Amino acid sequence: MPEETKGIWLGSRRKLARTIMIFSALALLALSVWLIFGRLFLGTGIGLKQFLSPAEHPQVLVTMLTGCLVLISAGVYFSDIQGRIEPEPEGFFDVFSLIWARISMIAIVVVVCVMFYEVVSRYIFVNPTLWANELSLWIAGFIFLLAGLYAMQQRSHIRIFILHDMVPRWLQKVFDVISALCIWLFVGAVIWGGYGEAMAKLMRWERFGTAWDPPIPATLKPLILITLLFMALQVLSNLIHDWNRLPEHHTPADDLDMPPAEVLSGDSSGPADPDKT
């Protein structure tokens, strides 16, 4: 099996996850077509406005639940596929972070589709939507938050290694603990200070105040705190996993997506053979 499609953690359950993803996606497509057909030809009047109150419309509720199943099953399935430049997940929290990272990657495609629909509707059919901009902002906020969790799991956040690489391994561990404590202190302060406001926005289901009026403040504010808590757990996972690792030394070449030998040769088909360099 090629390295980029190598299974990570699902094992024999990977086929089941793929089956659930495919069938739920087909069900979502069928439900979406039915809702569009009903709105255009049957006069049901179900549009994006009705998706803000799904409990009042059983068809909308079923469609949203099916969409959630698609996202979750796709996130689980694609989290079992290791990207070419991704390290293998080994921490106790890594798989959880990868699942949400895959969901956020799928959400990027959704944003692109929403904006494409808006451009076509506005400039070709001269019929702009009331919901495309707010929906894009809503999903983009979700993506932005989960991108931080993914960056922490991948250890691709901004780090300064000049002093870290100069000291012995025991002192590097001390630096790692201090760094983790600083992050936990920040997360604790934000949760402590923002919990009351987040709960207030959630309880009154605060909306965005536009024509479509989605509950962006009511959902994103609590999501900020939840994501920060997940990030704190990911920091702990990284600290535990990296505790007994051998010392590492970093160079500017570490920021490249491929080894330097591949960049110089123009070959991106795979890692360079050390015996030939």
Buried (B, 14 or more C-beta within 10 A) or exposed (E): EEEEEEEBBBEEEBEEBBEBBBEBBEBBEEBEEBBEEBBEEEEBEBBBBBBBEBEEBEBBBBBBBBBEBBBBBBBBBBBBBBEEEBEEBEBEBBBBBBBBBBBBBBBEEBBEEBBEEBEEBEEEEEEEBBBBBBBBBBBEBBBEBBBBBBBBBBEEEEEEEEEBEEEEEEEBBEEBEEBBEEBBEEBEEBBEEBEEBBEEBBEEEBBBEEEBBBBBBBBBBBBBBEBBBBBBBBBBBBBEBBEEEEEEEEEEEEEEEBBBBBBEEEEEEEEBEEEEE
